């Protein structure tokens, strides 16, 4: 005869001296919130310091692609491990030689200043421009079509520069279409805004042909470069990736 019943286990003796099982302690809601906030801030500091940082566009100098007050992300790892800014890259760099003249001071109230320090709010005191020349390059303005030439090769920048009917060439804010810059010193870059008639860039700090005793420096030390702009994140209707155009692909290496 079979049965589905299992044999009865003998009752185990109760040890009154055995320690009671420990209950798992849970943090209170406010304690968990503080811990999560601390972890988030720590991650933000690490991400800002090593990988990505937010900035805003402080002026109209990079129109039409980047408009004043746009929010952008800068990729810091772009130039790690021996990499360096390339022609056509849009880069953010620290203000060299007071180019900003005290403008664009960034966040002004204590909260936004604190957020900027940890990478959660765009910082001031920086500029965003496009790299036109790298070490050894000679930039000439301009050919009979109003194009810049780099190392003797004309560059078609119509894809991204502002179409300003009052400007005869893709030259500087000063309106001068007859200048030469370079060779660009080692470890430096020559930069220009895409809105050529409204950009206080390298050309504004260039010593022109008829100037004497000129001490201005139009070049940006690559050590001041924070990184390459790779994403437009605000406003959301223009959200998208920012790449490097192929306009400089045919430019030869400097001699």
C-alpha positions in Angstrom: 0.0 0.0 0.0 1.4 3.4 -1.0 0.7 6.8 0.4 1.7 10.3 -0.6 2.2 11.3 2.9 5.8 12.2 3.9 7.2 10.9 7.2 6.9 13.2 10.1 10.2 14.8 11.0 11.2 14.6 14.6 10.8 17.8 16.4 14.1 19.6 17.0 14.9 20.7 20.5 14.7 24.4 21.1 18.0 26.1 22.2 17.0 29.0 24.3 20.6 30.3 24.2 20.8 30.5 20.4 21.1 34.1 19.1 18.1 35.5 17.3 18.6 36.0 13.6 19.6 39.6 12.8 17.1 41.7 10.9 18.4 43.6 7.9 18.5 47.3 8.7 17.1 49.6 6.1 18.0 53.3 5.6 15.3 55.8 6.2 14.0 57.5 3.1 15.8 60.8 3.7 19.0 58.9 4.3 18.7 57.0 1.0 18.0 60.3 -0.7 21.1 61.9 0.7 23.2 58.8 -0.3 21.8 58.8 -3.8 22.5 62.5 -4.2 26.0 62.1 -3.0 26.6 59.3 -5.5 25.1 61.3 -8.3 27.3 64.3 -7.5 30.4 62.1 -7.3 29.6 60.6 -10.7 29.0 64.1 -12.1 32.5 65.3 -10.9 34.2 62.2 -12.4 32.3 62.6 -15.7 33.1 66.3 -15.9 36.7 65.8 -15.0 37.4 63.0 -17.4 34.8 62.7 -20.2 32.0 65.2 -20.9 31.3 68.8 -19.9 28.4 71.1 -20.7 28.8 74.6 -22.0 26.6 77.3 -23.5 27.1 79.5 -26.6 27.7 83.0 -25.3 27.4 85.0 -28.5 26.4 84.9 -32.2 29.9 84.1 -33.4 29.1 80.5 -34.4 25.9 81.1 -36.3 24.2 79.6 -38.2 25.1 76.2 -36.7 25.2 77.3 -33.0 23.1 80.1 -31.8 23.5 82.3 -28.7 22.4 80.4 -25.5 22.5 77.0 -27.2 23.7 74.2 -24.8 26.4 72.0 -26.1 28.4 69.0 -24.8 32.2 68.8 -25.1 34.0 65.5 -25.4 37.2 65.7 -23.5 38.6 62.3 -24.5 38.8 63.4 -28.2 42.4 64.6 -27.8 43.7 62.0 -25.3 46.6 59.7 -26.0 48.5 62.0 -28.3 45.5 63.3 -30.2 45.2 67.0 -31.0 42.6 69.3 -32.5 42.2 68.9 -36.3 41.2 71.4 -39.0 37.4 71.8 -39.0 36.8 70.7 -35.4 34.6 72.9 -33.3 36.4 73.3 -29.9 35.9 74.9 -26.6 38.9 76.5 -25.0 39.8 78.7 -22.0 40.0 82.4 -22.7 43.6 83.1 -23.9 45.0 86.6 -23.2 41.6 88.1 -22.1 40.0 87.7 -25.5 36.6 88.0 -23.8 37.5 91.3 -22.2 35.7 90.3 -19.0 32.5 89.3 -20.7 30.9 85.8 -20.5 31.6 85.5 -16.8 29.3 82.5 -16.5 26.8 81.6 -13.7 26.3 84.5 -11.2 24.3 83.1 -8.3 25.7 80.6 -5.7 23.6 77.7 -6.8 24.4 77.8 -10.5 28.1 78.5 -9.7 28.1 75.3 -7.5 26.4 73.3 -10.2 28.9 74.6 -12.8 31.8 73.4 -10.7 30.6 69.9 -10.8 29.6 69.9 -14.4 25.8 70.2 -14.0 25.5 73.7 -15.4 27.3 75.4 -18.3 30.4 77.3 -17.4 31.5 80.8 -18.5 35.0 82.1 -19.2 35.4 79.9 -22.3 35.1 80.4 -26.1 33.9 78.1 -28.9 35.4 78.4 -32.3 36.3 76.3 -35.4 39.9 75.2 -35.9 41.2 76.6 -39.2 44.9 75.9 -38.9 47.1 73.6 -36.9 50.8 73.5 -36.2 52.8 74.5 -39.3 49.8 75.7 -41.3 49.8 79.0 -43.3 46.3 80.5 -43.7 45.8 83.1 -46.4 42.8 85.4 -47.0 41.5 85.3 -49.6 41.3 84.1 -53.2 39.2 85.7 -56.0 36.1 83.7 -54.8 36.5 85.0 -51.2 37.8 81.6 -49.9 40.4 81.0 -47.3 43.4 79.0 -48.3 45.3 76.7 -46.0 48.8 75.7 -47.2 47.8 77.0 -50.6 44.7 74.9 -50.9 41.4 76.9 -51.1 38.8 75.7 -48.7 35.0 75.7 -49.5 33.3 76.6 -46.2 29.9 77.3 -47.6 28.5 74.3 -45.7 28.8 76.0 -42.3 29.7 79.7 -42.4 27.1 82.5 -42.2 26.0 84.0 -45.5 26.6 87.6 -44.8 25.9 89.8 -47.9 28.0 92.7 -46.5 31.2 90.6 -46.4 33.3 90.1 -49.5 35.2 87.1 -48.2 35.4 84.4 -45.5 37.8 86.5 -43.6 37.8 88.3 -40.3 35.5 90.4 -38.2 37.6 93.4 -39.3 36.5 93.0 -42.9 40.1 92.8 -44.2 40.3 90.3 -47.0 44.1 90.5 -47.5 46.1 88.9 -44.7 48.3 85.9 -43.9 48.7 84.0 -40.7 51.3 81.4 -39.8 53.1 79.2 -39.8 51.0 78.3 -36.8 53.5 77.6 -33.9 53.9 74.1 -32.6 51.4 73.3 -29.9 48.9 76.0 -31.1 45.9 76.4 -33.3 44.3 79.2 -35.3 40.6 79.5 -34.8 37.7 81.4 -36.4 34.0 81.7 -35.7 31.5 80.6 -38.4 29.8 84.0 -38.3 32.9 85.6 -39.8 31.8 89.3 -39.6 30.7 88.9 -35.9 33.4 86.8 -34.3 36.3 88.1 -32.1 38.6 85.2 -33.1 42.2 84.7 -34.1 41.9 87.2 -36.9 41.0 90.0 -34.5 44.3 89.3 -32.7 46.4 89.1 -35.9 49.1 91.5 -36.6 48.3 93.0 -40.1 50.8 94.0 -42.8 51.0 97.7 -42.0 51.1 97.4 -38.2 54.3 98.1 -36.4 55.3 97.0 -32.9 52.4 94.6 -32.8 52.5 92.2 -29.8 49.1 90.5 -30.3 48.9 86.7 -30.3 46.3 85.1 -32.6 47.1 81.5 -31.7 45.5 79.4 -29.0 47.7 77.0 -26.9 46.3 73.5 -27.3 46.7 73.1 -23.5 43.8 75.5 -23.2 41.5 73.4 -25.3 38.9 71.7 -23.1 37.7 69.4 -25.9 35.7 68.9 -29.1 32.1 69.9 -29.3 30.1 66.8 -30.3 26.5 67.4 -29.4 23.9 70.2 -29.4 21.5 69.3 -26.6 19.3 72.5 -26.2 17.0 73.6 -27.6 15.5 70.1 -28.1 14.1 70.9 -31.6 17.7 71.2 -32.8 19.1 68.4 -30.8 21.8 66.5 -32.7 25.4 65.5 -33.3 28.0 68.0 -34.3 30.7 66.6 -36.6 33.7 67.7 -38.5 33.1 68.8 -42.1 35.1 67.5 -45.0 36.0 71.0 -46.2 39.6 70.5 -45.1 40.1 67.0 -46.5 42.2 68.2 -49.5 44.5 70.5 -47.5 48.1 69.3 -47.8 50.4 68.9 -44.8 52.5 72.0 -44.0 55.9 72.1 -45.7 
